[in-house]
Amino acid sequence: MYRLSAQNVATGELDLESFVEERFSFQEEDIAYEDLYESLLQVHLNPLDLQEATAEQLRSLYILSPFQLASFLDYRNTFGPLISVYELQAIPGWTLETIENILPFIRQDVYSGNQKMPGFKRFQAAENAYLIFRNRRVWQTRKGFTPADTLSNGQLSSRYLGGPDDLYVRFRLQQPGDFSIGLTAEKDAGEQFIWDKKTKRYGFDFLSFHFMLFDKGPWKTLALGDYQLQFGQGLVFGSGFSVGKGAETIATVRRSSLGLRPYTSVLESGFFRGAAATYKTGNLELTGLFSLAPRSANLQVIPDSLEASESYLSSLISSGLHRTKNEIEKKGQAREQNFGLNLQYRNSDKGIQLGTNFLHSRYSQEVFPLKRIYNQFEFRGKSNYTGSIYFSYNFANHYFFAESAISKSRGMGHVFGIMSSLNRSLDLSLVWRKFDRNFHSFYGNAFSEGSRPINEEGLYLGLNFKPNRKINWSAYYDYFTFPWLRFRMYAPSSGNEWLSRFTYRPHKKLMSFIQWREETKSRNLVSEEQSSNHYQLATGKRRNFVWSLSYQPNQWWQFKTRVQQSSFQINGQKTRGFAILQDLSANLGNWKFSGRLSLFDTDDFENRQFLYERNVLWAFSIPNLYGQGYRYYLLGQYKLNQRITFWLRWAKTTYTNRESIGTGLQEIAGNEITETTFQVRYQFNR
């Protein structure tokens, strides 16, 4: 048993940066961190009731091992409702670290009685009611904001039409277990703040709204506006918090059936817009959705001999950027209509979950991507449907899960896995997946090596060994094949990846880890290296090493030192890179400060260093640095009173081996880039 004294017990406040970095410490560019943050935030603002939380809900936090989860359920079934969070220390297998990680996402007390108030008064008394405004700006002038040049044909070159400020506004009224109302608005740097119906811009470039009701009689959820769905293993409905391979080698390999949830991110794709509802009767739940949403796209017009014309979509665009005249013309060019169903059976007593998914998508024009040698089996047409069946079964400390799906093209996708606690100290995970080259799932987000579940087969093995509360070793090995061609990989190929991380935490104040990662994957040789008229592949090997030390001598100060090193070898050539960073954080009552100084030196882009940084509340920063130079930032937070909190962040990168930064309209003439972020939050019912 680990004793938690009153002065040492965690407050339940969410330190999002620490939580994400410690559990998913290796960053990649193809992870949707915005979605990851929003998913964690939704659980934090709508915490799970410890007295009623299901196994599926607790698994979705990616914190508990199968043994820890089984221990909690057995304890609750044996002793009844928990009297206090201090009782968590009595659960077998729950360490101090486990309790600290889970506290921000749970609550032991029942929800307030606001549900008995009339509707408008309930909105006024919402527990989570706040307004956030954020401004971010890069102070050096990018090429896109300079005066336009005159081209040889007499036309002016392309430039950004708006100002250099990023603007963000979020309004939220939420009563856990009752309702959620939210409005999110964003304008990226370079976009105009303009009201123009013709180009579908209404002040902010992107607007998102949702209104959701929870647990209204047999209706588990009712939704209007923007929303997401997550069922099964993500082959059909895979929105939300899904990370995949990382330092957490057990809990992140599976997806959770979290169902219908509000969409609050500013990513301008990957969500539904319309109406949806979940109806519950006994152990059965039925969810239906209808969505009609605009999508940015490249629209191609084909004139015919009768002076009429037809059009098609050569590509759908998910960047969400509408800064130039050309980008604005692509905004909302397509309409995407979706109709979907989910039927799910859940028997918590027997640990069984069964379900089926169906999603039909239809576009306003035919989709015909420009033909390339590697994309012959990509989706083409006007409509698609994807259906699946899935199950999960919990037996003691072993958890089995699977999903199989088929799309209109008759391409199939399969995921099968197991998470198991072999004993109190050793956990294991195993995942096999297979996605056909013509499997099409527009909202899929299954466990995979690629960013989409298509053209891949693989087997993953994860281990976690914790002999005592001070030592933890985690590792995984993943072997994967790509049966068909891919971008920059013009032949069938295979690869593998492994990671090993050793963590030592002698006490609460000190934590250190060493992590090794190696990835072997093929790619095309560049043109001058080709020795025949056929594309040839070369095997590239990427290695990464990280050493980190965190020390918190008291509740006011924290220090962190990290060293990162990488190498990349292909076709007989090897390049290297490294980064060193030092962090300092202070918590001084109403004031909080943090800062970092980092040095980096890399031979090329392949060795870019990802450095996870603290940012203003619910924003993220993961710069990837290459070349030579140094970067530092300062972040301050001041709580004026119970309702108003301010944040200010200043960051600067200086390169010592270049005279310009970026390319195209993003280019900066010079070797420095400075950015500031200001944020203010007003909380209503405090």
C-alpha positions as CSV (number, residue, x, y, z in Angstrom):
1,M,0.0,0.0,0.0
2,Y,1.2,3.5,-0.8
3,R,0.1,6.1,1.7
4,L,-1.1,9.4,0.5
5,S,-0.8,12.2,3.1
6,A,-3.2,15.1,2.8
7,Q,-0.4,17.4,1.7
8,N,0.9,15.0,-0.9
9,V,-2.2,13.8,-2.6
10,A,-2.6,15.1,-6.2
11,T,-5.0,17.9,-6.7
12,G,-6.7,16.4,-9.7
13,E,-5.6,19.3,-11.9
14,L,-4.6,18.2,-15.4
15,D,-0.9,18.8,-16.3
16,L,-1.6,18.0,-19.9
17,E,2.0,18.4,-21.1
18,S,3.4,16.1,-18.5
19,F,0.8,13.5,-19.0
20,V,1.2,13.3,-22.7
21,E,5.0,13.6,-22.8
22,E,5.6,10.9,-20.2
23,R,3.2,8.4,-21.8
24,F,3.7,9.1,-25.5
25,S,7.2,10.6,-25.4
26,F,8.2,10.0,-29.0
27,Q,6.6,12.6,-31.2
28,E,5.8,12.3,-34.9
29,E,4.4,14.7,-37.4
30,D,1.5,12.4,-38.5
31,I,-0.1,12.3,-35.0
32,A,-3.1,14.7,-34.7
33,Y,-2.1,16.3,-31.4
34,E,-4.9,18.8,-31.6
35,D,-7.4,15.9,-31.5
36,L,-5.4,14.2,-28.8
37,Y,-5.6,17.3,-26.6
38,E,-9.3,17.8,-27.2
39,S,-10.1,14.2,-26.4
40,L,-8.2,14.3,-23.1
41,L,-9.8,17.7,-22.3
42,Q,-13.3,16.4,-22.8
43,V,-12.8,13.6,-20.3
44,H,-11.1,16.0,-17.9
45,L,-14.1,18.4,-18.0
46,N,-16.6,15.5,-17.9
47,P,-14.8,13.2,-15.4
48,L,-15.8,9.6,-14.9
49,D,-17.9,8.8,-11.8
50,L,-15.9,6.2,-9.9
51,Q,-19.0,4.7,-8.5
52,E,-20.5,3.9,-12.0
53,A,-17.6,4.1,-14.5
54,T,-17.5,1.1,-16.8
55,A,-14.5,-1.0,-17.7
56,E,-14.6,0.5,-21.3
57,Q,-14.6,4.0,-20.0
58,L,-11.6,3.4,-17.7
59,R,-9.7,1.6,-20.4
60,S,-10.1,4.7,-22.7
61,L,-7.9,6.7,-20.4
62,Y,-4.8,4.6,-21.4
63,I,-3.6,4.6,-17.8
64,L,-4.6,1.2,-16.2
65,S,-3.1,-2.2,-17.0
66,P,-5.5,-5.1,-17.3
67,F,-4.5,-6.2,-13.8
68,Q,-5.1,-2.7,-12.3
69,L,-8.5,-2.5,-14.0
70,A,-9.6,-5.9,-12.8
71,S,-8.4,-5.1,-9.3
72,F,-10.5,-1.9,-9.3
73,L,-13.6,-3.6,-10.5
74,D,-13.2,-6.5,-8.0
75,Y,-12.6,-4.0,-5.2
76,R,-15.7,-1.9,-6.1
77,N,-17.9,-5.0,-6.4
78,T,-16.6,-6.3,-3.0
79,F,-16.7,-3.2,-0.9
80,G,-19.2,-1.1,-2.7
81,P,-19.0,2.7,-3.5
82,L,-15.7,4.4,-2.6
83,I,-15.9,6.7,0.3
84,S,-12.9,8.8,-0.7
85,V,-10.2,9.0,-3.4
86,Y,-7.7,8.1,-0.6
87,E,-9.3,4.6,-0.8
88,L,-7.6,4.1,-4.2
89,Q,-4.3,3.4,-2.4
90,A,-5.9,0.2,-1.0
91,I,-6.5,-1.3,-4.5
92,P,-4.0,-4.1,-5.3
93,G,-1.6,-3.0,-8.1
94,W,-2.4,0.7,-7.9
95,T,0.8,2.7,-7.4
96,L,1.1,6.4,-6.4
97,E,2.0,7.1,-10.0
98,T,-1.2,5.4,-11.2
99,I,-3.4,7.4,-8.8
100,E,-1.7,10.7,-9.7
101,N,-2.3,10.0,-13.4
102,I,-6.0,9.1,-13.1
103,L,-7.2,11.7,-10.6
104,P,-7.7,14.5,-13.2
105,F,-10.1,12.2,-15.1
106,I,-12.3,10.9,-12.3
107,R,-14.6,12.1,-9.6
108,Q,-15.8,10.3,-6.5
109,D,-18.8,12.4,-5.6
110,V,-22.1,12.3,-7.5
111,Y,-23.0,15.1,-9.9
112,S,-24.8,18.1,-8.6
113,G,-28.6,18.4,-8.7
114,N,-28.7,21.0,-11.4
115,Q,-30.7,18.6,-13.6
116,K,-33.8,19.5,-11.5
117,M,-33.6,23.2,-12.5
118,P,-35.5,24.6,-15.4
119,G,-33.4,24.5,-18.7
120,F,-32.2,28.2,-18.8
121,K,-31.2,28.2,-15.1
122,R,-29.3,24.9,-15.6
123,F,-27.3,26.7,-18.3
124,Q,-26.6,29.6,-16.0
125,A,-25.4,27.2,-13.2
126,A,-23.2,25.0,-15.4
127,E,-20.1,23.7,-13.6
128,N,-17.8,24.2,-16.6
129,A,-18.6,27.6,-18.1
130,Y,-15.8,29.6,-19.7
131,L,-14.6,31.8,-22.5
132,I,-11.1,31.6,-23.9
133,F,-9.4,34.1,-26.3
134,R,-6.0,33.3,-27.8
135,N,-3.7,35.3,-30.1
136,R,-0.5,33.9,-31.6
137,R,1.9,35.7,-33.9
138,V,5.3,35.2,-35.6
139,W,7.0,38.6,-35.6
140,Q,9.4,38.2,-38.5
141,T,7.8,38.9,-41.9
142,R,7.1,35.9,-44.0
143,K,7.3,36.2,-47.8
144,G,3.5,35.8,-48.0
145,F,3.0,39.1,-46.2
146,T,5.4,41.1,-48.4
147,P,4.3,43.2,-51.5
148,A,3.5,41.1,-54.5
149,D,6.0,40.8,-57.4
150,T,5.1,41.3,-61.1
151,L,5.5,38.1,-63.0
152,S,6.7,37.8,-66.6
153,N,3.1,37.6,-67.9
154,G,2.2,40.8,-66.2
155,Q,0.2,39.3,-63.3
156,L,1.0,39.7,-59.7
157,S,2.4,36.9,-57.7
158,S,0.4,35.1,-55.0
159,R,0.4,36.6,-51.5
160,Y,-1.5,36.1,-48.2
161,L,-4.7,38.3,-48.1
162,G,-5.0,38.5,-44.3
163,G,-2.9,39.6,-41.3
164,P,-0.2,37.6,-39.5
165,D,-2.2,36.9,-36.4
166,D,-3.6,33.5,-35.3
167,L,-6.9,34.1,-33.5
168,Y,-8.8,31.5,-31.5
169,V,-12.0,31.8,-29.4
170,R,-13.7,29.0,-27.4
171,F,-17.0,29.3,-25.5
172,R,-18.2,26.3,-23.5
173,L,-21.1,25.6,-21.2
174,Q,-21.1,22.1,-19.8
175,Q,-22.7,20.2,-17.0
176,P,-21.3,16.7,-16.6
177,G,-23.9,14.1,-17.3
178,D,-26.5,16.7,-18.4
179,F,-25.6,18.9,-21.4
180,S,-22.7,20.5,-23.4
181,I,-22.9,23.6,-25.5
182,G,-19.8,24.9,-27.3
183,L,-18.6,27.3,-30.0
184,T,-15.1,27.3,-31.4
185,A,-13.8,29.8,-33.9
186,E,-10.3,30.2,-35.5
187,K,-8.5,32.3,-38.0
188,D,-5.0,31.1,-39.1
189,A,-2.2,33.5,-39.9
190,G,-2.6,34.9,-43.4
191,E,-6.4,34.4,-43.5
192,Q,-8.7,37.4,-43.7
193,F,-11.1,38.3,-40.9
194,I,-14.0,39.0,-43.3
195,W,-17.7,38.4,-43.7
196,D,-18.2,37.0,-47.2
197,K,-21.0,34.5,-47.9
198,K,-19.8,33.9,-51.4
199,T,-16.6,32.4,-50.2
200,K,-18.2,30.9,-47.0
201,R,-16.2,33.0,-44.6
202,Y,-18.0,34.5,-41.7
203,G,-15.5,36.6,-39.7
204,F,-13.4,33.7,-38.5
205,D,-12.4,31.3,-41.2
206,F,-13.5,28.2,-39.3
207,L,-16.5,28.0,-37.0
208,S,-17.7,24.9,-35.1
209,F,-20.8,24.6,-32.8
210,H,-22.3,21.7,-30.9
211,F,-25.3,21.2,-28.6
212,M,-25.5,17.8,-26.8
213,L,-27.8,16.4,-24.1
214,F,-26.9,13.3,-22.0
215,D,-29.0,10.7,-20.3
216,K,-32.5,11.9,-21.0
217,G,-34.6,8.9,-20.3
218,P,-33.8,6.1,-22.8
219,W,-31.8,8.7,-24.9
220,K,-28.2,8.3,-23.8
221,T,-27.0,11.1,-26.1
222,L,-28.7,13.7,-28.4
223,A,-26.4,15.8,-30.6
224,L,-26.8,18.8,-32.9
225,G,-23.9,20.5,-34.7
226,D,-20.4,19.1,-34.9
227,Y,-19.7,15.7,-33.4
228,Q,-17.5,12.6,-33.6
229,L,-18.0,8.8,-33.2
230,Q,-15.7,6.2,-31.9
231,F,-16.8,2.5,-32.0
232,G,-14.9,-0.8,-32.2
233,Q,-11.2,-0.7,-33.2
234,G,-11.5,2.4,-35.5
235,L,-12.0,0.7,-38.9
236,V,-15.3,2.7,-39.5
237,F,-15.6,5.2,-36.7
238,G,-12.2,6.1,-35.3
239,S,-12.4,9.7,-34.2
240,G,-10.8,10.9,-31.0
241,F,-7.8,10.1,-28.8
242,S,-5.8,7.4,-30.6
243,V,-2.0,7.5,-30.4
244,G,-0.7,4.0,-31.4
245,K,2.9,3.1,-30.9
246,G,4.9,4.9,-28.2
247,A,6.4,4.6,-24.8
248,E,3.1,3.3,-23.4
249,T,3.3,-0.1,-25.0
250,I,0.2,-1.8,-23.6
251,A,-2.9,0.4,-23.1
252,T,-2.6,2.4,-26.4
253,V,-2.9,-0.5,-28.8
254,R,-6.6,-0.7,-28.7
255,R,-9.4,1.7,-29.4
256,S,-12.3,2.4,-27.1
257,S,-16.0,2.4,-28.0
258,L,-16.7,5.9,-26.5
259,G,-19.6,6.5,-28.8
260,L,-21.0,9.9,-29.6
261,R,-19.0,12.9,-28.5
262,P,-18.9,16.6,-29.2
263,Y,-16.3,17.9,-31.7
264,T,-14.4,20.9,-30.3
265,S,-11.1,20.9,-32.2
266,V,-10.1,23.3,-35.0
267,L,-9.0,20.7,-37.4
268,E,-11.3,21.3,-40.4
269,S,-11.9,17.7,-41.4
270,G,-12.5,14.4,-39.7
271,F,-15.9,15.4,-38.0
272,F,-19.6,15.1,-38.8
273,R,-21.9,18.1,-39.0
274,G,-25.7,17.5,-38.5
275,A,-27.6,15.4,-36.0
276,A,-27.1,12.2,-34.2
277,A,-28.6,10.3,-31.3
278,T,-28.0,7.2,-29.1
279,Y,-31.0,5.2,-27.8
280,K,-30.5,2.7,-25.0
281,T,-32.7,-0.1,-23.8
282,G,-31.3,-2.7,-21.5
283,N,-27.9,-3.8,-22.7
284,L,-28.6,-2.6,-26.3
285,E,-27.6,0.8,-27.7
286,L,-28.5,2.1,-31.1
287,T,-26.8,5.2,-32.6
288,G,-27.8,6.9,-35.8
289,L,-26.3,9.9,-37.5
290,F,-26.9,12.2,-40.5
291,S,-24.3,14.7,-41.6
292,L,-24.0,17.3,-44.4
293,A,-20.7,19.2,-44.2
294,P,-18.7,21.4,-46.6
295,R,-15.2,20.1,-47.6
296,S,-12.4,22.0,-49.2
297,A,-11.4,20.4,-52.5
298,N,-9.7,20.9,-55.8
299,L,-12.5,21.2,-58.3
300,Q,-11.8,20.5,-61.9
301,V,-14.2,21.6,-64.7
302,I,-14.5,19.7,-68.0
303,P,-16.2,21.6,-70.7
304,D,-18.0,19.6,-73.5
305,S,-18.9,20.4,-77.0
306,L,-22.4,21.5,-76.2
307,E,-21.1,24.5,-74.1
308,A,-22.1,22.7,-70.9
309,S,-19.6,21.6,-68.4
310,E,-19.1,18.8,-65.8
311,S,-16.9,18.9,-62.8
312,Y,-15.0,16.4,-60.6
313,L,-12.9,16.5,-57.5
314,S,-9.2,15.8,-58.0
315,S,-8.4,15.8,-54.3
316,L,-9.9,16.7,-50.9
317,I,-7.9,19.1,-48.8
318,S,-7.6,18.8,-45.0
319,S,-5.1,21.6,-44.2
320,G,-7.8,24.1,-43.3
321,L,-5.7,27.0,-44.7
322,H,-7.4,29.7,-46.8
323,R,-4.8,32.4,-47.1
324,T,-4.4,33.1,-50.8
325,K,-6.9,33.6,-53.6
326,N,-6.2,30.1,-54.8
327,E,-6.7,28.5,-51.4
328,I,-10.0,30.5,-50.8
329,E,-11.4,29.2,-54.2
330,K,-11.0,25.6,-52.8
331,K,-12.9,26.3,-49.6
332,G,-16.3,24.5,-49.4
333,Q,-16.1,23.3,-53.0
334,A,-17.5,19.9,-52.1
335,R,-20.4,18.7,-50.0
336,E,-20.0,15.5,-48.0
337,Q,-23.2,13.7,-46.9
338,N,-23.0,10.9,-44.4
339,F,-25.5,8.5,-43.0
340,G,-24.4,6.0,-40.3
341,L,-25.6,3.4,-37.8
342,N,-24.2,1.6,-34.9
343,L,-25.8,-1.2,-32.9
344,Q,-24.0,-2.3,-29.7
345,Y,-24.6,-4.9,-27.1
346,R,-22.8,-4.6,-23.8
347,N,-22.9,-7.0,-20.8
348,S,-20.6,-5.6,-18.1
349,D,-21.1,-8.5,-15.8
350,K,-19.8,-11.0,-18.3
351,G,-17.3,-8.6,-19.9
352,I,-18.7,-8.9,-23.4
353,Q,-19.2,-6.2,-26.0
354,L,-20.6,-6.9,-29.5
355,G,-21.3,-4.3,-32.2
356,T,-21.8,-3.5,-35.8
357,N,-21.1,-0.3,-37.7
358,F,-22.3,1.1,-41.0
359,L,-21.4,4.4,-42.7
360,H,-22.5,5.6,-46.2
361,S,-20.7,8.6,-47.6
362,R,-21.6,10.6,-50.7
363,Y,-19.9,13.6,-52.3
364,S,-21.5,16.4,-54.4
365,Q,-19.1,15.5,-57.4
366,E,-17.2,12.5,-58.5
367,V,-13.8,12.0,-56.8
368,F,-11.0,11.2,-59.3
369,P,-7.5,11.7,-57.9
370,L,-4.7,12.3,-60.5
371,K,-3.4,8.8,-61.4
372,R,-0.1,7.9,-60.0
373,I,1.8,4.6,-60.1
374,Y,1.1,4.1,-56.3
375,N,-2.5,5.2,-56.0
376,Q,-4.3,2.9,-58.5
377,F,-6.5,1.4,-55.7
378,E,-7.4,4.6,-53.9
379,F,-11.1,5.6,-53.7
380,R,-12.6,6.9,-57.0
381,G,-16.3,7.7,-57.4
382,K,-19.1,9.6,-55.8
383,S,-20.2,7.3,-52.9
384,N,-18.7,4.8,-50.6
385,Y,-20.0,2.6,-47.8
386,T,-18.1,0.8,-45.1
387,G,-19.5,-1.8,-42.6
388,S,-18.0,-3.8,-39.8
389,I,-18.6,-6.1,-36.9
390,Y,-16.5,-5.9,-33.7
391,F,-16.3,-7.6,-30.3
392,S,-14.4,-7.4,-27.0
393,Y,-14.2,-9.9,-24.2
394,N,-12.7,-9.5,-20.7
395,F,-11.7,-12.6,-18.9
396,A,-10.0,-12.1,-15.5
397,N,-6.8,-10.1,-16.4
398,H,-7.0,-10.8,-20.1
399,Y,-8.8,-8.6,-22.6
400,F,-9.5,-9.7,-26.2
401,F,-10.7,-7.3,-29.0
402,A,-11.3,-7.5,-32.7
403,E,-13.0,-5.8,-35.7
404,S,-13.5,-6.8,-39.3
405,A,-14.8,-4.4,-42.0
406,I,-15.5,-4.3,-45.7
407,S,-15.9,-1.3,-48.0
408,K,-17.9,-0.8,-51.2
409,S,-14.8,-1.8,-53.2
410,R,-14.9,-5.2,-51.4
411,G,-11.6,-4.4,-49.8
412,M,-11.4,-5.6,-46.2
413,G,-9.7,-4.5,-43.0
414,H,-9.1,-6.6,-39.9
415,V,-7.7,-6.0,-36.4
416,F,-7.3,-8.6,-33.7
417,G,-5.5,-8.1,-30.4
418,I,-5.1,-9.0,-26.8
419,M,-4.0,-7.1,-23.7
420,S,-3.0,-9.3,-20.7
421,S,-1.5,-9.0,-17.3
422,L,0.4,-12.2,-16.9
423,N,1.1,-11.3,-13.2
424,R,1.2,-8.1,-11.1
425,S,4.6,-7.2,-12.7
426,L,4.3,-8.2,-16.3
427,D,1.8,-7.0,-19.0
428,L,1.7,-8.1,-22.6
429,S,-0.1,-6.8,-25.7
430,L,-0.4,-8.4,-29.1
431,V,-2.0,-6.9,-32.2
432,W,-2.4,-8.3,-35.7
433,R,-3.9,-6.1,-38.4
434,K,-4.5,-6.5,-42.2
435,F,-5.8,-3.8,-44.5
436,D,-6.4,-4.5,-48.2
437,R,-5.0,-2.1,-50.8
438,N,-8.5,-1.2,-51.8
439,F,-10.0,-0.9,-48.3
440,H,-11.6,2.6,-48.1
441,S,-12.6,4.1,-44.8
442,F,-12.9,7.9,-44.6
443,Y,-13.2,8.1,-40.9
444,G,-11.1,5.1,-39.9
445,N,-8.2,5.4,-37.4
446,A,-7.2,1.9,-36.5
447,F,-3.9,0.8,-35.0
448,S,-1.4,0.9,-37.9
449,E,2.0,1.9,-39.1
450,G,0.6,4.3,-41.8
451,S,-1.7,7.2,-41.1
452,R,-4.7,5.4,-42.6
453,P,-5.9,1.8,-42.5
454,I,-5.0,0.8,-46.1
455,N,-2.4,-1.4,-47.8
456,E,-0.8,-2.9,-44.7
457,E,-0.3,-6.0,-42.7
458,G,1.5,-6.2,-39.4
459,L,2.1,-7.9,-36.1
460,Y,2.9,-5.9,-32.9
461,L,4.1,-7.3,-29.6
462,G,4.3,-5.0,-26.5
463,L,5.7,-5.7,-23.0
464,N,5.8,-3.8,-19.7
465,F,7.7,-5.1,-16.7
466,K,7.4,-3.4,-13.3
467,P,9.1,-5.4,-10.6
468,N,8.6,-2.7,-8.0
469,R,7.3,0.8,-7.7
470,K,10.8,2.3,-8.6
471,I,11.6,0.5,-11.8
472,N,9.7,0.1,-15.1
473,W,10.7,-1.4,-18.4
474,S,8.6,-1.1,-21.5
475,A,9.3,-2.4,-25.0
476,Y,7.6,-3.2,-28.3
477,Y,8.5,-4.8,-31.6
478,D,6.4,-4.3,-34.7
479,Y,6.8,-6.1,-38.1
480,F,4.8,-4.7,-41.0
481,T,4.5,-5.2,-44.8
482,F,3.0,-3.1,-47.5
483,P,1.7,-5.5,-50.2
484,W,1.2,-2.7,-52.8
485,L,3.1,0.5,-53.7
486,R,3.0,3.6,-51.5
487,F,4.1,7.2,-51.9
488,R,7.9,7.3,-52.3
489,M,7.9,3.5,-52.2
490,Y,7.2,2.1,-55.7
491,A,7.4,-1.6,-54.9
492,P,5.9,-3.9,-52.3
493,S,8.0,-3.7,-49.2
494,S,8.4,-4.5,-45.5
495,G,9.9,-3.1,-42.4
496,N,10.1,-3.3,-38.6
497,E,10.4,-1.0,-35.6
498,W,11.3,-1.6,-32.0
499,L,11.5,0.6,-28.8
500,S,12.8,0.0,-25.4
501,R,12.4,2.3,-22.4
502,F,13.8,1.9,-18.9
503,T,12.4,4.2,-16.2
504,Y,13.7,4.7,-12.7
505,R,11.7,6.6,-10.1
506,P,13.2,6.2,-6.7
507,H,10.7,8.6,-5.1
508,K,8.1,11.2,-6.1
509,K,10.7,13.9,-6.6
510,L,13.0,12.2,-9.1
511,M,12.3,10.4,-12.3
512,S,14.7,9.4,-15.1
513,F,14.4,7.3,-18.2
514,I,16.5,6.0,-21.1
515,Q,14.8,5.2,-24.4
516,W,16.1,3.6,-27.6
517,R,14.1,3.3,-30.8
518,E,15.0,1.9,-34.2
519,E,12.9,1.8,-37.4
520,T,13.8,0.0,-40.7
521,K,11.7,1.0,-43.7
522,S,12.3,1.1,-47.5
523,R,11.9,4.1,-49.9
524,N,12.7,5.0,-53.5
525,L,16.3,5.8,-54.4
526,V,16.6,9.4,-55.7
527,S,16.8,9.7,-59.5
528,E,20.5,10.1,-59.7
529,E,21.0,6.9,-57.7
530,Q,18.8,4.8,-59.9
531,S,20.8,2.3,-62.0
532,S,18.0,0.9,-64.2
533,N,14.8,2.0,-65.8
534,H,12.9,0.5,-62.9
535,Y,12.3,2.1,-59.6
536,Q,14.7,0.7,-57.0
537,L,14.2,0.7,-53.2
538,A,16.8,1.2,-50.5
539,T,16.4,0.3,-46.9
540,G,16.6,3.2,-44.5
541,K,17.4,2.7,-40.8
542,R,16.5,5.4,-38.3
543,R,17.8,5.3,-34.7
544,N,16.8,7.5,-31.8
545,F,18.1,7.8,-28.3
546,V,16.6,9.8,-25.4
547,W,17.8,10.4,-21.8
548,S,15.7,12.4,-19.5
549,L,16.0,13.4,-15.9
550,S,13.2,15.3,-13.9
551,Y,13.7,16.6,-10.4
552,Q,11.1,18.3,-8.2
553,P,12.7,19.2,-4.9
554,N,9.4,20.7,-3.5
555,Q,6.0,21.8,-4.7
556,W,7.3,25.1,-6.1
557,W,10.2,24.1,-8.4
558,Q,10.8,21.5,-11.0
559,F,13.9,20.9,-13.2
560,K,14.2,18.7,-16.3
561,T,17.2,17.8,-18.4
562,R,17.0,15.9,-21.7
563,V,19.5,14.7,-24.3
564,Q,18.3,13.4,-27.7
565,Q,20.4,11.8,-30.4
566,S,19.4,10.3,-33.8
567,S,20.9,8.8,-36.9
568,F,19.6,7.9,-40.3
569,Q,21.4,5.5,-42.7
570,I,20.4,4.7,-46.3
571,N,22.3,3.6,-49.4
572,G,25.6,3.6,-47.6
573,Q,25.3,7.1,-46.3
574,K,24.7,8.0,-42.6
575,T,23.7,11.3,-41.1
576,R,23.3,12.3,-37.4
577,G,21.6,14.9,-35.2
578,F,21.2,15.7,-31.5
579,A,19.5,18.1,-29.1
580,I,20.1,19.1,-25.5
581,L,17.5,20.9,-23.4
582,Q,17.2,22.3,-19.9
583,D,13.8,23.1,-18.4
584,L,12.9,25.1,-15.2
585,S,9.3,25.4,-13.9
586,A,8.0,27.3,-10.9
587,N,4.6,27.3,-9.1
588,L,4.3,30.3,-6.9
589,G,0.7,30.6,-5.9
590,N,-1.2,32.8,-8.4
591,W,2.0,32.9,-10.6
592,K,3.3,30.0,-12.6
593,F,6.4,30.1,-14.8
594,S,8.3,27.7,-17.1
595,G,11.1,28.1,-19.5
596,R,13.6,26.1,-21.6
597,L,16.9,26.5,-23.3
598,S,17.7,23.9,-26.1
599,L,20.6,23.4,-28.4
600,F,20.4,21.4,-31.6
601,D,22.7,20.3,-34.4
602,T,21.5,18.0,-37.2
603,D,23.0,17.1,-40.6
604,D,19.7,17.1,-42.4
605,F,15.9,17.0,-42.2
606,E,15.9,13.3,-41.6
607,N,17.4,13.9,-38.2
608,R,15.1,16.7,-37.1
609,Q,14.5,16.8,-33.4
610,F,11.0,16.9,-32.0
611,L,11.0,18.9,-28.7
612,Y,7.8,18.8,-26.7
613,E,7.2,22.2,-25.1
614,R,4.8,23.7,-22.5
615,N,2.3,26.1,-23.9
616,V,-0.7,28.1,-22.8
617,L,-3.7,26.1,-21.5
618,W,-5.0,23.5,-23.9
619,A,-2.6,24.4,-26.7
620,F,0.4,22.4,-27.9
621,S,3.8,23.1,-29.3
622,I,6.1,20.4,-30.8
623,P,8.6,22.1,-33.0
624,N,10.9,19.9,-35.2
625,L,14.3,21.5,-35.4
626,Y,17.0,20.7,-37.9
627,G,20.2,22.4,-38.9
628,Q,22.2,24.2,-36.2
629,G,21.1,26.6,-33.6
630,Y,19.4,27.2,-30.3
631,R,15.8,27.8,-29.1
632,Y,14.4,29.1,-25.9
633,Y,10.9,30.0,-24.5
634,L,9.3,31.6,-21.5
635,L,5.8,30.9,-20.3
636,G,4.0,32.8,-17.6
637,Q,0.6,32.3,-16.1
638,Y,-1.2,34.7,-13.7
639,K,-4.5,33.9,-11.9
640,L,-6.0,37.4,-11.2
641,N,-9.0,35.9,-9.3
642,Q,-11.2,32.9,-9.3
643,R,-12.6,33.8,-12.7
644,I,-9.8,35.4,-14.8
645,T,-6.5,33.8,-15.7
646,F,-3.8,35.2,-18.1
647,W,-1.1,33.4,-20.1
648,L,1.8,34.8,-22.1
649,R,4.4,32.8,-24.0
650,W,7.5,34.0,-25.8
651,A,9.6,31.7,-27.9
652,K,12.6,32.3,-30.2
653,T,14.7,30.1,-32.5
654,T,18.1,31.2,-33.8
655,Y,19.8,29.2,-36.6
656,T,23.6,29.6,-36.9
657,N,24.0,27.9,-40.3
658,R,21.4,29.6,-42.5
659,E,20.3,32.9,-43.8
660,S,16.6,32.1,-44.4
661,I,13.9,30.0,-42.7
662,G,11.2,28.1,-44.5
663,T,10.2,27.9,-48.2
664,G,7.7,29.5,-50.5
665,L,5.3,32.0,-49.0
666,Q,6.4,30.8,-45.5
667,E,10.0,31.9,-46.1
668,I,11.6,34.3,-43.6
669,A,14.6,36.3,-44.7
670,G,17.0,35.9,-41.8
671,N,18.1,33.3,-39.3
672,E,15.7,34.0,-36.4
673,I,12.0,33.3,-35.8
674,T,10.2,34.8,-32.8
675,E,6.6,34.0,-31.8
676,T,4.3,35.1,-28.9
677,T,1.1,33.6,-27.6
678,F,-1.3,35.5,-25.4
679,Q,-4.4,33.9,-23.8
680,V,-7.1,34.9,-21.3
681,R,-9.7,32.7,-19.8
682,Y,-12.9,33.9,-18.1
683,Q,-14.8,31.3,-16.0
684,F,-18.4,32.2,-15.3
685,N,-19.7,30.3,-12.3
686,R,-16.8,30.8,-9.9
